[in-house]
């Protein structure tokens, strides 16, 4: 039901938005008759209700239509672009929690001290900064800045694309090449996400540290490491799982700008290109993918939460 509401609302909004797809498809000197003929071929001359019924019926049968701009099936566009976005998002999401949670725990353990205040300033600044601005800043520093300073080539990070153009690399050389191209976009998404997770983890850990059972564990002489891993982390784990599901929409939205800045041929860039070109079929296909991913992530979190409840061990 929720998925249907999302795609239906998107279908209506993109057709109410200013702009006509035929203006991008007909030659500049085309007549009004040529534009009308193109609209009829695309089915845009029908009412919105008829267009929606056709699209919905075709989507249920597994046919998402054909891209207005490229003439390729939407399923092919998604099949080629989605794995790149999934890889980029998966790496970023993993690093987000691997970096953000320890920083938040460190802040909670040192709350009120200099390191806590310093990390709070840094995480707040990074979290508030737009993704595209951070992306351009890193490109300026690690690509053009490194070249200006005369640093060795291996210290310069590529700014655009997923592979070095004009060179076919196989084996480990190909993996290293893709990894070097992925460092900047992954770093941007992970930094912004980790800053938000650190702020949440700090408050959650600080609340748990005030509870009686943590004080009792410390009074018994348990090492600090055991207290944090066995008691504190176990109690904030359910909240982190919920946060994981809630972080997915923000990560997907951020990847649209990051993929565009770094020219990664992922789903985010394909979506932005489709929006600019009023490519309705691709927009709807990308919306369906994003909405399904967010809904499935939240469903998975709901199913996993009961298994992570620390009260199960004491029951």
ROSE-749213 format. One line per field, with one value per residue (C-alpha): residue in three letters; residue number from 1; x, y, z. Coordinates in Angstrom, 3 decimals. Example, Ala and Ser with C-alpha at 12.3 -4.5 7.8 and 13.67 -1.06 7.14 Angstrom:
<dolos>
resn [ALA|SER] $
resi [1|2] $
x [12.300|13.670] $
y [-4.500|-1.060] $
z [7.800|7.140] $
</dolos>
This chain:
<dolos>
resn [UNK|UNK|UNK|UNK|UNK|UNK|UNK|UNK|UNK|UNK|UNK|UNK|UNK|UNK|UNK|UNK|UNK|UNK|UNK|UNK|UNK|UNK|UNK|UNK|UNK|UNK|UNK|UNK|UNK|UNK|UNK|UNK|UNK|UNK|UNK|UNK|UNK|UNK|UNK|UNK|UNK|UNK|UNK|UNK|UNK|UNK|UNK|UNK|UNK|UNK|UNK|UNK|UNK|UNK|UNK|UNK|UNK|UNK|UNK|UNK|UNK|UNK|UNK|UNK|UNK|UNK|UNK|UNK|UNK|UNK|UNK|UNK|UNK|UNK|UNK|UNK|UNK|UNK|UNK|UNK|UNK|UNK|UNK|UNK|UNK|UNK|UNK|UNK|UNK|UNK|UNK|UNK|UNK|UNK|UNK|UNK|UNK|UNK|UNK|UNK|UNK|UNK|UNK|UNK|UNK|UNK|UNK|UNK|UNK|UNK|UNK|UNK|UNK|UNK|UNK|UNK|UNK|UNK|UNK|UNK|UNK|UNK|UNK|UNK|UNK|UNK|UNK|UNK|UNK|UNK|UNK|UNK|UNK|UNK|UNK|UNK|UNK|UNK|UNK|UNK|UNK|UNK|UNK|UNK|UNK|UNK|UNK|UNK|UNK|UNK|UNK|UNK|UNK|UNK|UNK|UNK|UNK|UNK|UNK|UNK|UNK|UNK|UNK|UNK|UNK|UNK|UNK|UNK|UNK|UNK|UNK|UNK|UNK|UNK|UNK|UNK|UNK|UNK|UNK|UNK|UNK|UNK|UNK|UNK|UNK|UNK|UNK|UNK|UNK|UNK|UNK|UNK|UNK|UNK|UNK|UNK|UNK|UNK|UNK|UNK|UNK|UNK|UNK|UNK|UNK|UNK|UNK|UNK|UNK|UNK|UNK|UNK|UNK|UNK|UNK|UNK|UNK|UNK|UNK|UNK|UNK|UNK|UNK|UNK|UNK|UNK|UNK|UNK|UNK|UNK|UNK|UNK|UNK|UNK|UNK|UNK|UNK|UNK|UNK|UNK|UNK|UNK|UNK|UNK|UNK|UNK|UNK|UNK|UNK|UNK|UNK|UNK|UNK|UNK|UNK|UNK|UNK|UNK|UNK|UNK|UNK|UNK|UNK|UNK|UNK|UNK|UNK|UNK|UNK|UNK|UNK|UNK|UNK|UNK|UNK|UNK|UNK|UNK|UNK|UNK|UNK|UNK|UNK|UNK|UNK|UNK|UNK|UNK|UNK|UNK|UNK|UNK|UNK|UNK|UNK|UNK|UNK|UNK|UNK|UNK|UNK|UNK|UNK|UNK|UNK|UNK|UNK|UNK|UNK|UNK|UNK|UNK|UNK|UNK|UNK] $
resi [1|2|3|4|5|6|7|8|9|10|11|12|13|14|15|16|17|18|19|20|21|22|23|24|25|26|27|28|29|30|31|32|33|34|35|36|37|38|39|40|41|42|43|44|45|46|47|48|49|50|51|52|53|54|55|56|57|58|59|60|61|62|63|64|65|66|67|68|69|70|71|72|73|74|75|76|77|78|79|80|81|82|83|84|85|86|87|88|89|90|91|92|93|94|95|96|97|98|99|100|101|102|103|104|105|106|107|108|109|110|111|112|113|114|115|116|117|118|119|120|121|122|123|124|125|126|127|128|129|130|131|132|133|134|135|136|137|138|139|140|141|142|143|144|145|146|147|148|149|150|151|152|153|154|155|156|157|158|159|160|161|162|163|164|165|166|167|168|169|170|171|172|173|174|175|176|177|178|179|180|181|182|183|184|185|186|187|188|189|190|191|192|193|194|195|196|197|198|199|200|201|202|203|204|205|206|207|208|209|210|211|212|213|214|215|216|217|218|219|220|221|222|223|224|225|226|227|228|229|230|231|232|233|234|235|236|237|238|239|240|241|242|243|244|245|246|247|248|249|250|251|252|253|254|255|256|257|258|259|260|261|262|263|264|265|266|267|268|269|270|271|272|273|274|275|276|277|278|279|280|281|282|283|284|285|286|287|288|289|290|291|292|293|294|295|296|297|298|299|300|301|302|303|304|305|306|307|308|309|310|311|312|313|314|315] $
x [0.000|2.766|4.721|1.614|1.058|4.667|4.719|1.246|2.119|5.346|3.446|1.072|3.706|6.101|3.271|2.091|5.622|6.528|8.139|7.256|9.331|8.719|10.742|13.844|12.990|11.990|14.527|14.777|13.033|10.224|6.674|3.779|2.470|5.750|5.601|1.993|2.918|5.727|3.388|0.906|3.645|4.635|1.029|1.268|-1.761|-4.056|-5.473|-3.395|-5.779|-5.379|-1.583|-1.525|-3.713|-1.456|1.716|0.331|-0.920|2.388|4.421|2.406|3.327|7.029|7.260|8.412|8.398|11.064|13.192|12.085|15.655|17.662|15.004|16.267|14.053|13.849|14.648|17.941|18.778|18.039|19.903|23.059|22.914|21.522|24.526|26.844|24.607|24.166|27.941|28.504|25.679|26.598|30.216|29.193|26.526|28.910|31.594|28.982|28.290|31.835|33.077|30.081|29.300|32.844|33.067|29.738|30.817|34.086|32.199|29.857|32.756|34.537|31.409|32.016|35.744|37.727|37.647|33.875|33.443|35.883|34.203|30.775|31.863|33.365|30.408|27.896|29.774|30.129|26.515|25.225|27.362|25.687|26.998|27.720|29.735|31.867|32.341|33.610|35.863|37.484|37.971|39.691|41.984|42.864|42.816|43.644|45.269|47.533|48.550|49.284|51.466|53.410|52.560|53.305|50.667|49.730|48.733|46.248|42.763|40.672|37.706|35.386|34.159|34.347|37.408|40.301|39.097|40.911|42.597|41.392|42.698|42.079|42.609|43.928|44.917|41.281|40.163|42.735|41.635|37.965|38.937|40.878|37.895|35.582|37.566|36.191|32.475|32.468|34.306|31.702|28.693|30.372|31.522|28.078|26.392|28.957|28.561|24.832|25.274|27.928|25.560|22.833|25.202|26.618|23.235|22.169|25.372|25.308|21.783|22.778|25.870|23.605|21.579|21.980|23.086|26.058|27.094|26.755|28.953|31.599|31.355|31.982|35.283|34.468|36.991|35.866|35.980|33.654|31.224|30.932|30.757|28.663|26.293|26.261|26.505|24.037|21.438|21.784|21.932|18.145|18.121|21.052|19.163|16.232|18.643|20.166|16.778|16.096|19.530|18.872|16.631|19.171|21.985|20.031|19.207|22.822|24.077|22.124|24.275|27.508|27.121|26.388|29.464|31.807|30.152|29.430|27.010|24.768|21.067|21.357|22.927|20.471|17.592|18.855|19.443|15.932|14.428|16.193|15.051|11.483|12.118|9.007|9.556|13.072|11.915|9.131|11.442|14.006|11.277|9.957|13.463|14.208|10.816|11.038|14.565|13.490|10.355|12.244|14.961|12.358|10.592|13.859|14.567|11.138|11.768|15.272|14.426|12.845|15.940|18.219|16.246|18.747|15.907|15.735|19.010|17.719|14.284] $
y [0.000|2.439|1.572|2.198|5.592|6.663|5.740|7.150|10.472|10.598|9.829|12.733|15.232|14.738|15.273|18.395|19.799|22.383|21.059|18.801|15.730|16.371|19.599|17.452|14.923|16.947|18.968|22.693|23.646|21.109|22.238|21.994|19.059|17.189|17.816|16.634|13.494|12.738|13.254|10.830|8.221|8.474|8.340|11.780|13.036|10.941|12.004|11.492|8.787|6.805|7.214|6.013|3.002|1.982|2.439|0.602|-2.335|-2.643|-2.379|-5.169|-7.374|-6.509|-3.969|-0.530|0.933|2.500|5.538|8.637|9.925|6.820|4.505|1.689|-0.419|1.016|-2.392|-2.378|1.108|0.026|-3.267|-1.457|1.453|-0.125|-2.387|0.635|2.552|-0.501|-0.979|2.711|2.855|-0.441|0.546|3.983|2.650|0.104|2.733|5.109|2.830|1.493|5.076|6.865|4.494|4.421|8.222|8.585|6.147|8.035|11.316|9.813|8.402|11.782|13.938|17.490|17.310|18.943|15.935|15.735|19.412|19.213|16.147|17.735|20.764|18.600|16.207|19.058|20.909|17.821|16.759|20.239|20.668|19.802|16.615|18.284|21.055|18.515|16.581|19.643|20.522|17.080|17.196|20.563|19.266|15.727|16.157|19.688|20.684|17.631|18.364|22.010|20.983|18.605|15.488|12.094|10.717|7.910|10.529|12.163|10.731|10.602|12.947|11.590|8.246|4.745|3.698|5.419|6.281|4.809|2.066|-1.512|-2.968|-6.553|-8.486|-6.685|-3.657|-3.179|-3.589|-1.024|1.394|1.151|1.455|4.675|6.130|5.090|6.676|10.217|9.422|6.782|9.149|11.877|9.659|7.906|11.170|12.777|9.602|8.944|12.498|11.945|8.493|9.814|12.495|9.913|7.324|9.908|10.707|7.044|5.841|8.731|7.714|4.062|4.967|6.599|3.415|1.368|-1.894|-0.147|1.328|-2.115|-3.651|-1.042|-1.558|-5.288|-4.414|-5.304|-3.862|-0.732|-2.613|-5.326|-2.758|-0.948|-4.021|-6.343|-3.885|-0.491|-1.562|-4.407|-1.979|0.599|-2.028|-2.092|1.689|1.483|-1.031|1.374|4.160|1.957|1.679|5.399|6.305|4.561|7.284|9.993|7.907|7.281|10.960|11.949|9.482|11.348|14.467|12.577|10.392|13.488|15.375|12.400|11.228|7.752|5.906|4.838|5.076|8.470|10.078|8.304|9.644|13.228|13.027|11.653|14.465|17.127|15.478|14.797|11.111|9.860|6.075|6.203|8.494|6.078|3.072|4.733|5.835|2.288|0.979|3.581|3.226|-0.569|-0.421|1.910|-0.095|-3.415|-1.936|-0.773|-4.139|-5.970|-3.715|-4.486|-8.233|-8.079|-5.823|-8.546|-10.717|-7.933|-7.114|-7.501|-8.648|-11.940|-13.072|-12.525|-14.044] $
z [0.000|0.946|-2.195|-4.300|-2.641|-3.278|-6.957|-7.555|-5.967|-7.986|-11.200|-10.586|-9.472|-12.387|-14.849|-13.059|-13.011|-15.686|-18.836|-21.734|-22.684|-26.382|-26.246|-25.619|-28.333|-31.392|-33.434|-32.651|-35.899|-35.592|-36.201|-33.791|-35.809|-35.321|-31.572|-31.435|-33.375|-30.917|-27.977|-29.522|-30.086|-26.435|-25.255|-23.662|-25.540|-23.363|-20.021|-16.868|-15.685|-18.910|-18.783|-15.191|-15.942|-18.826|-16.785|-13.758|-15.807|-17.663|-14.431|-12.818|-15.771|-15.347|-18.176|-16.985|-20.451|-22.612|-21.846|-23.752|-24.016|-24.920|-26.330|-24.097|-21.831|-18.325|-16.847|-18.756|-17.459|-13.879|-14.269|-15.367|-12.920|-9.734|-8.918|-8.957|-6.562|-4.336|-4.127|-3.400|-0.861|0.804|1.381|2.601|4.947|6.456|7.035|8.407|11.372|11.758|12.146|13.645|16.516|18.001|17.719|19.524|22.240|22.682|23.023|25.601|27.591|27.509|27.655|28.788|28.055|25.264|22.928|23.248|22.394|19.481|17.979|18.451|16.424|13.680|13.382|13.409|10.664|8.480|8.978|8.131|5.011|1.678|0.051|-3.279|-1.564|0.306|-2.936|-4.791|-1.845|-1.823|-5.587|-5.233|-2.483|-3.570|-7.341|-8.471|-5.189|-5.203|-8.783|-7.937|-4.995|-7.213|-5.232|-6.812|-9.173|-6.781|-4.187|-6.540|-6.505|-9.685|-9.578|-12.247|-13.505|-12.135|-14.196|-15.925|-19.458|-22.424|-20.398|-19.987|-16.736|-15.645|-12.432|-9.394|-11.449|-12.404|-8.789|-7.611|-10.328|-9.312|-5.634|-6.258|-8.112|-5.260|-2.420|-2.763|-3.311|-0.564|1.783|1.235|1.912|4.847|6.451|6.345|7.572|10.309|11.611|12.088|13.628|16.038|17.335|17.933|19.438|21.841|23.355|23.465|25.112|27.590|28.639|29.097|31.128|33.722|34.277|37.457|35.840|34.200|37.537|39.076|36.366|37.021|40.773|40.251|38.643|35.018|32.576|30.715|27.387|28.706|30.114|26.791|24.568|26.745|28.371|26.666|23.014|23.527|24.861|22.103|19.319|18.719|18.348|15.921|13.794|13.550|12.726|10.017|8.326|8.733|7.336|4.040|2.526|3.328|1.865|-1.336|-1.660|-1.051|-3.650|-6.339|-5.908|-5.248|-8.339|-10.400|-9.143|-9.612|-12.857|-11.549|-13.870|-10.994|-10.407|-8.708|-11.756|-14.066|-11.972|-12.039|-15.800|-16.280|-14.181|-16.236|-19.481|-18.233|-18.932|-17.127|-17.483|-15.988|-13.174|-12.282|-12.451|-10.180|-7.760|-7.581|-6.838|-4.160|-2.478|-2.428|-0.950|1.860|2.668|2.678|4.917|7.430|7.279|7.887|10.874|12.327|11.976|13.487|16.446|18.648|18.182|19.434|22.569|25.455|27.719|25.781|27.371|30.879|30.231] $
</dolos>
